[in-house]
Amino acid sequence: MIDQFINFVIRPPRAEYNPDQYLWERDFMLAGRSYKRQDLEIRNARGHVLQCSHYMPSPFPEDTPLPCVVYCHGNSGCRADANEAAVILLPSNITLFTLDFSGSGLSDGDYVSLGWHEKDDLKVVVSYLRGNKQTSRIGLWGRSMGAVTSLLYGAEDPSIAGMVLDSAFSDLFDLMLELVDVYKIRLPKFTVKMAVQYMRRVIQKKAKFDIMDLNCLKLAPKTFIPALFGHASEDKFIRARHSDLIFNAYAGDKNIIKFDGDHNSSRPQFYYDSVSIFFYNVLHPPQIPSTHSIKAEKYYDLGALKFGASMDQSLLYEIITGLRCASTDAASSSSAPPSILTAKPVDELLSEAVPIASKENSAVNEDEPSSFQDKLSGLSEECCSYTSSNRESWGRCSSLGGSDEESSADCAAADRNRQTTFNALATPVRSKHKSLELPKEEKKKKKAAAGGKKTKHEKLEKLEALSKRLRLCIMRRVKHQRHLSS
């Protein structure tokens, strides 16, 4: 029984997996942007080869280093545990580095040390990222053993920007005494401490570390890195009081979040939102314009059109590209460069857009009610199919995926919103179309009656309203093409 408990500490079940099946794809789409998984091997100080993966944008922005978060898994985990972290961090322009610690997953090594040797593995990884010119600030995100690893290393490296510590234990010796009761190991009470001392000697001989050295309470008062603590209230493996003890003794900026669940349960969405906000505040990721808008600037001349603080520049480019796609059906993907041979000012393109929008609207109004409902149902089916394909692309990120009932409810809501949008869209587009047909003399009279120049705020409001109407008109074609490309 004691030998089994020793193996439970230093040799838990080892994760065996195929990286191509359980990790994110080597090239994948997330939130409409392209990313890649770069696999690499790093050798630690003990000569063990560590299997690592680095998730980053594809292509990587030139001359713009990005912050990186290193995800540290638990004692029976592997780098596949970081799949959920990729969904949280990548859209915020934060890269993700994950590894199999020595003795875990596909890396070399026979034993785990619950943070003692793992902190040296983390040191090698941080050193690699420091030498990479594409990385700016570095943060740590650890769970269970990974949280202790992050805290042990953070006490030695104050340059770490921030840490998320999920379910850390305060003292390994106290934890082992608790686990004897939790797992009902049949030992007389007066022999429990003697048994733990025996296990201490065996572990020190096999795994080459002393369980008495794994005491986070001694390091917490000396660590000043901003930290976010998290713990499940029903955790019976590592009780929530461990995080409370570390939190109370911690010297740096700190916050703690408690949530429902146990040690291995999926974390709630509000916790992931808090993690995202925390890393955004401590890592300060740069604002990178989308690839689409960068490419579009090369093809479109803005002319005399100026942008204010309230104008979404990328939205305008998407509208222009969508109008071209809708009229020529030449572009097959929203990520492809616009197929335009000559540059035109944006104001001219917007003036060309109104007849296109009115034709779309008149076609909708001339259809019979039954055919119109069929079109709406088709849009609803597209919405549902896209939601399900999104969930499949997330793969192992089960805690972030909603239920099928939620998906169908979202699709029904989208159906109603689109039907309302079509009804609301009809009047302003027709009136705009009719105003274009007025004689030039009447236009001059109206301009004279209006008198004076319009304020900048009014121009921006009208331009935004026009852009929204144009976007809705081409939604059926452009948005569907974008979904297919992703």
N, C-alpha and C positions, 0 to 999 in steps of 0.2 A: 504493500500500500504506500509506503514512504517513497519507494522508487518511482511509483507512478506519479506521485505528487511532484517529485523532482523533475521528471520528464514534462510534467504539465507546465513547469516554470521555464525550463531551458530548452525543451524540445517539444513544443506544441505541434499539432498537425500542420504540415507544411503545404503551402498553396502550390499546386502544380497546374499550369495553364498554358495555353497557346496564345502568344501575344497578338497574333492576327485575328483571333476570335474574341478575346476578352478585353482588349484595349481599343481605343478609338482607331479608326482607319488611318492609314498613312497620309491620306489626303481626304479631308472631310469638310462639310459645310456646317456652320453653326450661326444662327441668327443672321443669315444672309451673307456671311463672310467666309472666306476660305482659310483653312488652317491645315497644318501638317504635323505629323508625329515623327520626330527624329530620334531613333534608337541609338544608343551608344553604350560603351563599356568603360568603367573607371575602376582602377585598382586601388584598394585601400592600403593603409600602413601595414597591415598584416599579410599582404600579398593576395587577398581574396579579390576576385573580379566581381564587380557590382553591375548588374543589369539595370540600365536607366532609360528613361524616355523624357523627351523635352517637347512640349506642345507649344507651338508658336504660329503667328500669322503667316500666310503664304500668298504672295511674297512678303518677306520681312521688310518693313519700311526702311528706306535708306537714311543713314545719318540720324536715326532716331532710336536710341537704346530704350528698351522697355523694362519695367520692373518684373521680377520673377518671384513666384512663391514655390517653395520646396515642400511637397506633401510627404509626410512621414506616416507610414502605416502602422497597424497594431502588430501584436506578437504572432498572430496566425495569418496576417494579411500579406499583400503584395502591392505592386504599383497599379494593379487594376482597381484598387480601392479609390484611386484618385479620379476616376471617370466623372463622378459627380462634381468634383472640384473644377474640372475643365469647363463644365457648363456655367459655373458661377464666375470664374475669373477671366476666361478668354474674351468674352464680349466687352469687358472693361479695359481692354488693352494691357492685360497682365498675363505674361506667359506662365506656364506651369511645368515644373520639373518634378519628376517622381522616380523612385528607385526601389529596388528590392534590397533591403538591408542584408548584411552578411548573415547567413544561416536561414534566410527567408526566400521564398519564391524561387527564382531561377538563378540567384547569385550563389557564389561559393560560400562555404562555411557549414559547420555541423550544428552549431548551437546559437540560440539567441540569448541576449543578456539583459533584456527589458530596459535598454537605454544606455548601459555602460559602454559597450563597444560600439553601439549604434551612433553615439555622438561623434566618434572618430570617423565613421562612414559619412556622416553629415558634414564634418569638417572638410573632407576631401571634395565633396560635391560643391560646397560653398566656395572653396578655393578654385574649382573649375569655372564656376560662374563668374567669380571676380576677374578671372583672366579672359573672359569673353566680353568683347567690346559691345555686344548687343544687349548686355544686361546692365541695368542701372541699380536700383535698390533691390534688396532681397528680403523676403518675408518667409516665415515658417508656419506651417499648418500641420499639427500632429494630432493623432487620435490614439488614446490608450498608451501603449508603449511609445508611439511616435510623439505624443505630447510630452512625456518625460524626457525623451531624447531631445526635443526642441528646447525644453527648459534647461537641461544640463548644458547644452551647447550655448544657449543664449547667455548663460552666466559667464561664459568665457569670451564671447564675441559681442560687445555692446553695439557694434555697427549694424546689427540686424534691425530692420525698420519696424517690425511688428511680429507678434506671434498669436496664433489661435491655438488654444490648448483645450482639447476635448477629452474629458474623462481621464485626467492624470491622477496617479496615486501619489500620496504625500511621502510615504515611507514603505519600502518593500518589506521590511521585517514585520511591521504592523499588518501589512496586507496579507502576508502569509499566515499570521496568527488568525486573521479573520477568515481566510479561506478554509482553514481547518474546520471551523464551525459551519461555514456555508455548505461545504461539500460533505459534511458529516463523516469525517475521517475518525474511525473508532480508536481513539487514544484517551487514556485517562488524563484528566486536566493537569495533574502535576507533572506529566511527562510530555506535554505539548511543547514547552519551551526547550526541553532537552532534545526533542525530535527536530525542532526547527534548527537548533544548533548543529545537529548531525547533518541536516540537509545543507546547511551553510558550508560545511567542510566539503561535502561531495560536490556541490555546485562550484566552489572555488577550485576544486581539482579538475573538473571537467570543462567548465566554461571560462575559467580564468578570470573570475571577478568575485568580489565580496558583496553579498547582499546588503551588508550594513552600510556600504558606501552610497547606496541608492536612496538618498534622503533629500527630497526636494525642499523640505522645510528649512534646511540649512542654507540652501542657495537662494530661496525666494527673497530674503531681506537684502541680498546683494545684487539683485537683478533689476534694472531700470528700463527695460525695453517695454513699450506699450503692449499690453496683452489683453486678449479677450478669452475668458474662461467659459466653458460650456460643460454641462453634465445632465444626464438623464435622471429624473427624480426616482425612478424605480430600478436603478442600476443596483444589482445585487453582487456583481463581481467586484467592481470598485465602487464603493458607496459614495454618495454625493458629498459626504462630509470631508472626503479627501480634497476635493476642489475648494471647499470652504476654508479648509486649513491653509492651503497654499495661497488662496486669494487674500486672506486676512494678513498673511505674513509678507505678501509681495510688496516691493518697494516702488515699482514703476506705475505709470498710468494703467488703470485696470478697469475691467467690467466683467460681470458674470451673468450668464443666462441659464436658467433652468427650464427644462422642457419635459414633456411626457415621454415615456419609453424606457427601455433597458439598455444594457451595455452595447448590444449589437443591433439595436433597432435603427431604422432609417430616421434621419433627423428631419424635423419639420421645416417647412418652407421659410417661416419667419426667422429661424436660426440661420439659414443660408443667406437670407437677405441681410441680416446683421453682419455676417462674415464679409459679404461683398462690400458693404458700406465701410466696415473697419479697414479692410485692405485698401480701398480707394482713398481713404483719408491718410493712411500712413505711408503708402507707396507713391501717391501722386502720379498716376499714369498719365502720359501725354494724350491730348486729343488728336487722333489721327483721322484725317478725312478719308471717306470711303474710296475704294478704287474706282467706283463708278463715276463719282464727281470729278476725280482727277483726270480720268480719261475724257470725260465730256468737255472739260475746259479746253482741250486741244482742238475740239471740233466746232465749238460754238463761240461766236463773238457776242459779248454782252452789249455792245454798242453803247447807247446813252443810258441803258438801264442800270440803276444803282441799287444796292442792297442796304437795307436797314438792319437794326439789331433784331427785329421781329421776323425777318424774312428767312425762310429755310432755303438756302441756296441749292442744296442737293436735291430738294423736292422739285425745284424748278427744272433742273437738268433732267430728272426722271420724267417729268411731264413732257418735255420736248422730245426726249428719246422715245417715249411711249407713243407720241403722236406720229412720229416717223414710222415706228413699227406698225402702228394701226393702219396707216395709209398705204404702205408699200409691202407689209408682211415680209420684209427683207431680213430683219433681225430675228434670230432664233433664241437668243439668251440675253437677259438683262446685263450680264457681265461682259458681253462682247462689245467692242467699240462701235459707236454709231456709224452706220454706213452712209456717210454724207461726204460728197466730193468737194463742195464749196461751202464756205462758212457764211452764215447769215446772222444778222443781229437778232437777238432774242425777241425784241418787240415785234419784228416782222413775223417771226415764227408764231408768236402768240396771236397775231391778227389772223394768220392762216388757220389757227386752231379752232376758231369759233364756228366756221362752217362745218368742220368735221364733227364738232360736238353737237351741232344742231341736227346733222344728219343722223347721228346715233340716237338722239332723243326722239326725232320724228319717227324713226323706224320702230322704236319701242311703243310710241303712242298709237301707231297704225295697226299694230298687232292686235289680235283678239285677246280677250281676258284669259282664255284658257291657255293660249300659247305663251302668254306672258308669265302665267304661273308655272308652265313647264320650264321656261328659262330660269326662273327663280329657283325651282327645285334642282335644276342642273347646277346652278351656282352653289347651292347647299351641298350637293354631292361632292363638288370640287373641294369645298371647305372641309368636309369630313374626311375625304381621302388625303388631303394635305396634312390634317392633324394626325391621322393614323400613321402616315409615312414619317412624320416628325418623330413620333414616339418610337418607331422602329429604329430610326437612325440614332436615337439616344442609347439604344442597346441596353447596357447594364445599369443605366442611371434610373433605376426603378423608382426611387423615392421622389424624383422630380416629375415623373409622368403621372398625369391624372387618370381617372377611371374613364371607362367608355361612356358612362352616363354623363359625366362632366363634358366629354367631347361632344356628344350629341346635343347637349344643352347649349354649348358654345356655338355650334353650327346653326341651331334654330335661332339663336339670338342674332347671329350674323345674317341669316335669311331675312328676319324682320327688319334689321337695320338697312339692308340693301333695298328692300321693297320701299321703305320710307324714303330712302335716299332718292330713288328713281322718281317718286311722286313729287318730292320737294325740288328736284332738279329741273322738272319740265318747264315751269313758268319762267325762271330767270334766263334759261338758255334760249327759249323762243323769243323772249322780249329782246334779248341781245341780238338775235338773228334778224328780227324785224328792224331794229335800229340801224342795221347795216344797209338795209334797202331804202332808207329815207333819202330823198334828193339832197344834193349838196347844199342847196339854198337853205333848206330847213335846218340842216346841221349848223350852218353858219349863224342862223338866227338863234338857235339854242345856245351856241357858244357865247354869242354876244349877250344874251339874256343872263347867262350864268355869271359872266364878268369875273375878272380877276383870276389869279392862279390858284389852283387847289393846293391845299396844304400837303406836306409830305406824308403826314399820318393818313390822310384820306386816300392818297395814291397807294400806300402800302396795303391798306385794308381792302381796296378794290382789287389789287393785284393778287392778294392772298385768296380772296373769294373766287376770282377767276381761276386761279391755279387749282383750287379744290374742286371746282366744277369740271375742269378739264381732266383732272385725275380720276374722278368718278366715271366720266364718260369712257375713258379708255381702260377702265379697270378690268373689263371682261376679257380683254385681249392681253394687255401688257402684264397684269398681275398673274394671269394664268401662265404666261410664258416664263415669268420669273419663278413661279413655283416649280414648273417642270425642270428648269435649269438647276434649281437647288436640290 
